[in-house]
Amino acid sequence: MAKYIFISGGVMSGIGKGITTSSIGKILQNKGFEITAVKIDPYVNVDAGTMNPIEHGEIFVTVDGTECDQDIGNYERFLNVNLTTANYITTGRVYQAVIKRERNLEYRGKCVEVVPHIPEEIISRINKVAKKTKADFVLIEIGGTVGEYQNLLFLEAARMMKLSSPKDVLFILVSYLPVPKMIGEMKTKPTQHAVRSLNMAGIQPDIILARSQNPVDKPRKRKISIFCNMAKDDVISAPDVESIYEVPVNFEKENLGNRILKKFGLNQRNNKLKDWENLVKTIKTVKKKVRIGIVGKYFETGKFTLMDSYISVIEAVKHACWFHKRKPEIVWLSAGKYDPTKLPDGNRKAKKNLEEKLKNLDGIIIPGGFGSRGVEGKIKAIEFCRKNKIPFFGLCFGMQLAVIEFARNVCGLKKANSTEFSKNCEVPVIDIIPEQKALLKEKKYGGTMRLGAYKCKIKPKTISFRAYKGSETSERHRHRYELNNSFREALEAKGMVMAGINPERDLVEIIELKNHPFFIGTQFHPEFQSRPLNPHPLYREFIKACLKK
């Protein structure tokens, strides 16, 4: 029978519940247990697909095509597993399912109420994951923080599970301990309040993971122990670290894994984190840098840079750099600042500013995106990479813009564009997938893109073939627009190689350029399948080319 660990957060969001969940999973996995993880998001959205990435962060895509929270990506990277739509729960999904059942008379005439029917649906979904995966441990992360109104029903579901099977359910609270600059002392009171809020929901945490900028000392552990009604050894220090991949190693220094097993009445086991410890050693010791520029448009929020919009890209770059024993240095370039159509003095200044930035970088990535904002700035960056032999990697939207740039400046199709941001363009080298036209006409936006894993047949004697070490792969997608096959012949005649093709629909998946050290665009998102101990092959080849520059 599966054991269930609920992870909730206290004091504030963004303190690392996803990494904590992933790290606990990694520790237990390396003790020989089968692990799966579930993310619960309290918002009413059915999935994350319609959300603004600046507000929400990256939209991760599972193999079966669910657009979900970026923490699912964290679980996959740490645990080296492929999760599915069953591992993702939102308030919207739960209410949608309950209402559908009510309409179908599946409640047999009962008055359907928020309690108990909503928590029962949540419990049913968690149990289905356990049954489907046959996991020894199911880790359930509850988004947001305790005390928020929208979390109450998920906490109620957790409480009900504990009530029905007390020996099989454990509660872990990840709570922040601030160190106010004007005081200079770590304060426990916010965590005490978080525990009180959890107690009001009928839950007592079994373990507190004390997040802070510094390790938690004995006086603070003793204070939390007294006021939060728990043993001192159940307060685990979780200080800031240089790399998220260091977190499992730090937790094991305080014997977290075996404390969890003891609470479940299971025998203690040795941890086999050797490969992971070697990775952490590499991360902390590599000195030689490789500078990678990311030309995007979803990372500026006021005066702050929000890297979460591209988290899988960042992690995939890191994985590949560490594989080559290099330290990644990521440089952010806001595409809008280099868009000649948006600057008062036009193309000359934009081009000069952009070239000054790009010429000192080892490689450039144009990530995914939607809409016309910043497009011309990205196209200028792609042109510079093509002409100056700078390694270039275009992801989804980045591939499409590479096709547009090549069509305009090499094939002489000056009016080449995408129908995404120029509906009536004369030369639509990028066009909408036919079935998407009907969906958009009916305003069916959520969950209707080309989503999830699709096959790709790779052309021999290409960089992609060398990277994958074979002629076939399967990669994850999230888009509505494709390279227009009507222009393939014209593009190929001028040196663009259609290196990867979807065999079922004859859609272009990978483009390359001849006589260039690395110029690749993928219609899919390879970063979704990169792992810290197994970097994605295309990212490995990209960084390899960057090192040669």
N, C-alpha and C positions, 0 to 999 in steps of 0.2 A: 504494500500500500504506500502511496506517495506521501511524502512529508511536504508541508506547505510553509513557506517563509514569506511573510508580508513585510515590505519595506516602505515606510512612510517618511515624510520629511517634516522638520520643525523649523520655526523662526522665519525662514525665507526660502524662496525657490532658487534654483541654480546652484545648489551646494554640492551636487554630485551624486544624487540618488541613483541615477542610471549607471554611473561608473561603479558605485558601491555594489549595486545589484550584480553587475557583470563580474566584479572582483570576487564576491562571495561565490558566485557560480563557478568561477575559474578554480577557486580553492577546493571546492567540493568535487568538481570534475577531476581534478588532479589527485584526489584521494580515491578515485575509482568509481564514483557515482555517476549515474546518468542525470543530466541537468536540462531543464528547460526554463524559460523565463516568459512572463506575461507583463505587458505594459498596460496600465489602466490610465486613461486620460479623462478628466472630469468634464471636458467641454461637450457641448451638445452636437457638435459636428459628427457626422457618421464616420468620417475618416479625415486625415490631415490634408487631403489633396487640394482643397479649395483655399487653403490658408496662405497668407502672405509670408514668405520665408523670412523677411526682416522681423516680423512680429513673432513668428513661431519657431524659426530655425529651419534646418534642412527637412525636406520631405523624403523620407527613406522609402524604398520600394522592395517588397518581398518577392521571392521567386514566383509566387502565384498572383502577383499583381496588386497587392494592397498598398495604398499610399498611407504611410504611418509615421509615427513620431521617430525622431532620430535615435532615441534610446534603443529601439529594436536593432538598429545598426551597431550600437555599442555591444549589445548582447551577442550578436552574430560574430563580431570581430574577436571578442574575448573568448567565446566558447567554441569558435570555429564550427558553427552549425548554420543551417538555413532554416529560419523560422517562417511561419505562414500566417495567414489572416487570422487564424484561431488564437494566435499569441497577442492579439491587439484588441483591446476593449475600450470603447468610449461610451459616455452617457447616451449619445445619439444612437449608437448601435443597440444598446440595451433597451431603451425606450421603444425604438423602432420594432424590435423583436417582440416585446410584450404587447404592444398595440396590435401587431399583426396576429398574434395568437388570440388576443381578445376578439378581434374581428372574425376569426375563424372558429369561434366558439370552443377553443381548446381549454378554456377555464371552466367550461360546463355551467355557464350561467352565474358564476360567482361575481361578487362585486370586486373588480380588480383594483387593488390599492397600491400605493407607493411602497408601503411596508405591509406584508412581507414580499410582494411579488417582484419588485425590482431587485432587492438583494438575492432572492432565489434565482433569478435569471443570471445574475452575476456569478453566483456559486456554481450554477449549472455550466456556465462557460469555462470557468476555471477547472472544474472536474473533467470536462471534455478534453481539455489540453492534456491533463495528466493521463487520461485513458489513451488518447491518440499517440502520445509520445512514449508512454510506458516509462516515464521519468521517475527516478528515486526522489528527486527534489523538484518542486515547482516554486520558483521565485516569482512573487507578484509585487511589482512596484506600483504604488499608488501615487499618481502625479499630484503636483501642488503641495500644499502644506496642511498639517492637521489644524483644525479650527476653522477651515474654510467651509462654507455652507455646502458647496458643490461636492465635497468629499464625503459627506456624512453617510450616504447610502453605500459607498464602497467600504467604509469602515464598519458599517452595520453588517455587511456581508461577511467581512473578516471576523467580526465578533460572533456571528452565528456559526461560522465554521469552527471556531475555537470551542464554542459551547457544545457542539455535537461531537467533536473529536479532539478533546483537549491535549492529548499526547502527540497529535500530528500537526499542530499549528504553532508557529513561533512568530513573535512580533519584534521587528528591529526598527528603531527610530534613528534616522540620520538628522542630527540637529547641530546648528551652528553656534559656536561660542565666540562672540566678538571680543576684540581687544581694542577698545576705544583709545584713540591716539592721546586724547587729553588726560586719560586716566592711566594708561599703560599697564592695565591688569586685565586678565581674561575673566569675562563675566559669565556666570552660569544661569543667571535669572531668566533670560529668554528661553533657555532649554527647560528650566523648571516649569515655565508657563506652557510650553509645548506639551510636556508630559501631562500636565493637568488637563489640557484640552483633549488629549488622547484618553485620559481616565474618564472624562465626561462622556466619551463615546463608548465606554464600557471596556476599554482595552488598557492593559498594563504592559509596557514594553519589556521584553525579556533582555534585550541588549540595546545599549545606546552607543552609536558611533559618533564620537564628538569631533565634528569638523571645525577646524580653526586654522589660522595662518601658522600657528606653532603647535608642537606636541602638547597634549594635555598633561599637566603635572599631578602629583599625588594629592595636594590640597583640593584641587578642583574635582578630581575623581571622588574624593571623600565627600565633598559637598553635594555632588550630584547623587551619590549613593544614599545619603541621608534624606535629602529632600525629594528624591524620585523613587524611593522605596526599592532599592536594588543593591546587589553586591558590587563592591568596588571593581572586581575583576570583570564585571559585565559592562563597564564603561571602557570602550575601546578608543584609543587615540587615533584620529584621522587627520593629520596635518597636511597642509599644502605640499605638493611634490612637483618636481620638474616635469614629470611625464605621468600620464594616467596609468601607464602600464606598470608603474612602480607600486600602485595601490595594493594589489594582492600580496606582494612581498612584504609590504609594511604591515598589513593585517596579520599575516602569519607570524610576525615578530611578537605579536601579543596573543598568539595561539587561538585566533578567532575560529578557525575551522573546527578544531576539536572541542571548543566551548559549545559550538552549535550542535555537534554530534552528542555531547554529554547531555544537553538539554532535551534531546530527543530520545535519550536512553540507548544510544548506539555506541559501539566500541570505537575508541580513538584509532586514527589511522595516520601513518606518515604521509607527508605531502611530497609529491613528485613535481616540483616546480623548476627543475633544473634548466630546461629550455627557456622558460620564462625568465629565470634569474640571469641567464646568459644574455637574453635580449635587453634586460634592464641595464646590465653592465655595459653593453654596447652603446645604449642610449646615453649613459652618463660619461662615457670615456671618449667617444669619437670627437675629433677636433676639426678636421678638414670640412669646410662648408661647401654646400652647393646652393646657389641662389635661384629660386624659382619664383617667377612672377605670375600672379593670378589676376587676370583682367576681368573683373566682375562688376555687378551692380547691386548686389544684395547684402552689402556689409556696412554701409554707412547709416547710422541712426543718430541724428544730431551730431554731437561731438565725439561719439563713440564708434568703435569698429566692432561689428558683430560677426565673429568668425563662424558662428554656428550654422549660418546659411550654407556653408560649403564644407561641413565637418567631415564627410566621407572622402572628399577630394584631399583635404589636408592630411587625414590619416593615411590615405593610400600613398601620398607623396612621402610621408614619414617612413612608412613600411619599406618602400623601395630604397630610400636613402640609407636607412640602417642596414639593409641587405648589402649595399655597396660600401658600408662602413664610412658613411658621410653624415654630417650634421645638416639637417635641412634648415634653410633660412627662407621664409616665405615673405615676399614683397607684394603688398596689395596695391593694385592700380584701379582706380574708379573709372570705368569706361566713359561715363558722362563727361569727365574733365577733358577728354581727348576727342570728343565728338565735334568735328569742324562745323557741323550745321547748328551747334548750340553756342558757339563762341562768337563774340562781336567782331573779332578780327579774322575769323574764318580759318581756313585750312592751314595756312603757313605756321601760325603759332601752335596750333594743336599738334601738327606733325613734328615740330621741333621739340616741344615738351615731351611728347611720347617717345621719340627716338632717344632723347637723353636718358630716359628711364630704362628703356629696353636694352640698350647696347651694353649695359653693365650686368645683365642677367645671364644665367647659364641656360635657361629654358623658360618657355612661356606656356601657360595653360589658359584656355578660354573655356570656362565651365558652362553648365546648362543655364537656361533662363527662358523667359517669355517676354514678348512685346518688343516695341521698337526703341525703347529708351536705351541709349548708349551703344546702339548697333554700329553706327559709323565709326565710333572710337575703337570698337573691337575689330572692325574690318581693317582699320589702319594698322593696328597691332599685328594682325595676321599678315598683311602685305609686307611689313618690315621683317617679320620672321622668315617669310618665303624668300625675299630678295637677299637677306643677309645670312642665310643658312643657320639661323638660330633654331634649335630644337623646339618644335611646336606640337602641342597636344590639344585637340579640340574635342570637347565632350558634348554630344547631343546638339544643342544650340550652337556650340563652338564649331562642330563639323559643318553645320548648315551655312554658317557665316564664312567658313573657309571655302566652301563651294561657290558662294556668291562672289567672294573676292577673286577667286581664280577665273570665274566666268567673265567678270568685268575686265580684269587687268591682263589676262593671258589669252583668253578666247576672243576678246574684243566685243563681248556682249555688254556694252556699257550700261544698259538698262536692266541688267540681271538683278533679281531680288526674290524675296519670299512673299507669298500671298498672306503670310501671317501679319505683316505690317505694311503691305501694299497690295490690297485686294485685287486691283485691276492692273497690276504691273504687266508690261508687254512681254517680259522674258522671265517667267516664273520657274527658275531653276530649282527652287524649293516650293513645294505645293502641298496642300492638305491631303491627307489620306481620304479617298472617296467616301468611305462610310462615316468619316467624321463630319462631313458637310451636313448630313441629315441630323446628326446628334446635336450639333451646334445650332441648327435651325430650330430645333425643338427645345433649346436651352437646357440640354442635358450635359452639364459640365462635370459633375462629381463622379469620379470612378469610371470615366468613359474614354480616357486616352489609351494609346497602345501601351499597355502596362505589363510588367512581369518579364519572365525569361522567354527568349525566342532563340532558335537555332541560327547559327552563322557558319557558312562554308567559306573557308579562307583560301585565297589564291596562293599557289606555291611561288617560291622565289620572291616573297615580299618580306618586309620587316615584321609584319604581323604573323606570318607563317613561322618565321624564326622564333618569335617571342612565345607563341603558343605551342611550338614544337609539334605541330600537326595541322590538319586541314579542317577541323570542326571544333566549335565551342558553342556555349549557350550563355547569353548575357541578358541583363535586365534593362528594360526600356521604360521611358515616361515622356511621351511626346505625341503630337497630332500631325506634325508635318514631316515630309520625307524628301529626299533627293528625287526630282522629277525625272523619270526614266527617259523621257523624250529628249533630254539633253545629255545623256550618258555618252553617246558617240562623240559629240562635239568636245566634251571634257576630256575623254580618253585620247582623242586625236592630238591634244596639246600637252599630254603627259600626266594627266591624273589617272591613277590606278584604282579601279574598283576592287579593293583587296578583300573585302568580305561581303557576302551576299546571303540574304535570308532565302533558303531554298524553296520554302513553301509559296512565297509571294513575289520572289524576284526583286526584293527591296535591297537597296545598298545599305550595308551596315558599317563598312570601314572604307575610308578613302586614304590613299597615300600619294605622295608626289615622287616622281623619279628625280634622281640626281640631287637629293637633299638628305642630310644626315639623319633627320627624323622629322617628318611632317605627316602626322597622322590625325585623322578625325574619326570619331566613332559615333554612330547614331545612338548607341546604347551608353550606359553608365558603368564602365568597368570598376569604378571605385567601390560600388556596392558589394563586390565580391573579393575585395582585398582583405588580407588578414595579416596581423603583425608578424606571425611566424611563417607566413606564406604570401608574400606580396603579389599583387596582380602582375601577370607577365608583361602587359603593355606598359605599366608604370615602371617596371624594372628596366625595360628597354629604353624608355624615355629618359630616366635618370642616367643610365649608362651613356646615352648620347650627350647628355648635358655635361657629364664629366669630361668627355673628349673635347668639348668646346673650351 
